[in-house]
Each structure stands twice: as structure tokens, then as C-alpha cells.
Amino acid sequence: MRRDLLQSLTLTLLQAGRVWRRAADEVVTAYGLTEATALPLLLIGRLGGDPRQTVLAEALGVEGPSLVRLLDQLCDAGLVIRREDPTDRRAKVLHLTAEGRARAAAIEARFDTLRDAVFASVDDGDLRATLRVLRALQADGGEAGARGASSKETSLTADAAPALRLDAGARS
């Protein structure tokens, strides 16, 4: 019984992630971005101030070198400026340009509308319960993967991890 529930949950998580990813992609492509470039842009705005590049990489769950390519694209598009950290010249801080702030705000507004529509029939209690389950999955799934777990349920859960980041923008 539990195995069936877990298999159903992980499969549904993957399918729902794909649905959300398609919807999110439609939003960001309307603003000339990809999902990969939109997430850093949005998180720089949400983190506030001028976050360090390492802080953004951690928030996105990516390695620094992977983030550099995306930041290069955002800088080339005139949306982000990379500066030396005044307190540590080895570190870089990120700053949204006026256009970057405007585009991030417009995308956030579209995501708010999309979330309202997608989750209109889901009450707040169910949303909170879902967040608890997904956060446990993020924490425990990562630990299980690090231990080299090999069960099918764990593999499906680990495969679902990218889907969890899709809505990095969801405000909880």
C-alpha cells in the first residue's frame, strides 16, 4: 500500500513538474528569457540588495561555474551587473539594472496570476501540507541520494528534484 502511494506520488510529482515547467516557460519566453536565465534574474530580485554570486548559486542549487554562463547571458542582455564585492575583492555581487528590475517585476506579476489560476481550487491548508511534504522530499531525498540509495522510489524522487526548483519563485 505505502509503496503504491509512493510510486503514485513520485510519478505525479514528475508529471506535475512537467506541466508547471511548460506553463512557466510560456511566461518567461514572452520576456525573451529561458527558464534557466529567468530563475537567477528573479532570485536576485527576491534576495534583495546586491547578493553575492555564491549566495545566488546556493539559492538555485547549482555550482558556481554553472551559474557563470547564465549570468554572462543576463549581463549581455543588460539585465544584471556583476561587480566586485566592496568587502571582499575576490567575491562578486549582483545588481539588477533598471531593465532587469522591470522585467523581473513583470515576470513576477505573470507568475502570481498563473499561480492564482493553477491553485485556485486548492485551499491554504493543503498548500501548506504540500510544502511540508516537498521540503521533506528535498531534504531527505538529497540525503538518500548522497548515501547512494538505490530503490526505485528514491531514484524517482531524486529525478524529480529539478521539478522542485521550477517554482523557485513560489512565495511561501
N, C-alpha and C positions, 0 to 999 in steps of 0.2 A: 504493500500500500504506500509506504513512505517513498520507496524507490520510484513508483509510478508518479507520485506527486512531484518529486524532484526532477524526474525526466520531463514532465509536462512543464514545470516551472522554467527549466533551463531552455527548453525549445521555445516556449512562449517569449522568454526574455530575448532570445536571438531574433525571433520574428518581429517583436515589437521594436527592437533596436533598429532593424532594417526599415520599418515603416517610419519611425521617427527620423532616421538618417535621411530618407528621401524627402520628407517634408522640410527638414532643416536645410537641406541642400538647395531646395527651391527658394527658400528665403535668402540665403547668403549669395547665391548666384545672381539674384536680382540686383545685388550691390557690387557685383564684379569680384566677388571673393569665392574661395572654396571653403569647405568645412575646415580644412587644415589651417588656412590663414585666418578664418573668422574667429576661431576659438582663442588664439592668442590676442587678437585685437580686443575681443570682448572682455577677456580676463584682465588685460592691462587696465581697462577702464574700471572694472569691478574691484581690482586690488587697490586702486586709488593711489594718489601720489605718483611717484616715479619708481615703480618696483624694480628690483634687481632682476637681471636676466635669469639668474639661478632660482629666484623665487617663482618666477613665471614657469620655468621648466618643471619645478616640483609641483606646482598647481595643476599643470597639464598632464603630469605623469610621464614626461619624456626626458630623455637625456639632453644635456646642453647642446651637443653638436647637431642633434636633430632639429632643435629649435632655431639654430642659427640660420638655416636655409629659409625657414618660414619668415623669420624677422627680416632677412635680406629682402624678401619679396614685399613685405609691408613697408619697409623703408623706401624701397624703389618706387612704390606706389604713392609715397608721400603721406602715409597714414601714421607712421611711427618714426620717432627719432631715437637713436641709440647714443647715449652719452657716457662719458667717464663718470663713475661714482665719485662725488667730491670727497667722500670719506675714505675711499679705497680705490686708487687709480687702476688696480688690476680688475676691478669689477665694472660692469656696465649697468646703467639704469635705462629704463624705457619710458618714453614720454609720447603720449598721443598728440598728434598735430591737431589743429582745428578741424581739418577734414576727417582725421581719424576719430575724433570725438563725435562729430556729426554722424559719421557713418555707423559708428558703434551704437549711438543712441537710436538711430533709425532701425537698425537690426534688432536691438533690444525690444523696441516697441512692437515690431512684427512678431518676435518670439513670444512676447506677452500675449498678443492676440491669438497666436497659434496655440499656445498652452491653454488659454482660456477655452478655446473651442474643443481641443482634444480632450481635456479633462473636465468638461462641463458637467458630466453626469457622475463624476467621482467626488464623494464628499471629503472634507478635510481630514477626518479620522482615517479614512482609507489611504489618503495621500501620505499621512504621517507614518502609518504602518508600512506602506510600500517603501518609504525612505529608510525606515529601520532595517527592513529586510535587505534592501540593496546595499546599504552601508555595511551590514554584516557580511554580505557576499564580497564586497570589495576588500574588507579587512581579512576575513577568513579565507577567501579564495586566493588571495595573494600569498598568504602563509602556506596554504596547502600546496600551491604551485611551487613555492620555494623549497618545500620538503620533498618535492618530486612525486606527489600523489599521482596515481595512475588510473583511478577509477573513471568510468565513462562520465559520471555526473560531474566530477571535478574537472575533467577535460572540457566538458561543455560549459561549465561555469567559467573556467579560465578563458575560453574562446569568447565568452560574452563580455569580457572586460572592456574591449573597445566600445561596445554599445553603451556601456555605463557612462563613458565620457561624453557621449553625444550631446547630452544635455547638461554639459558643464555649466551652462548658463541658467539652469533652473534655480530659482531663488527658493530656499527652504525656510 
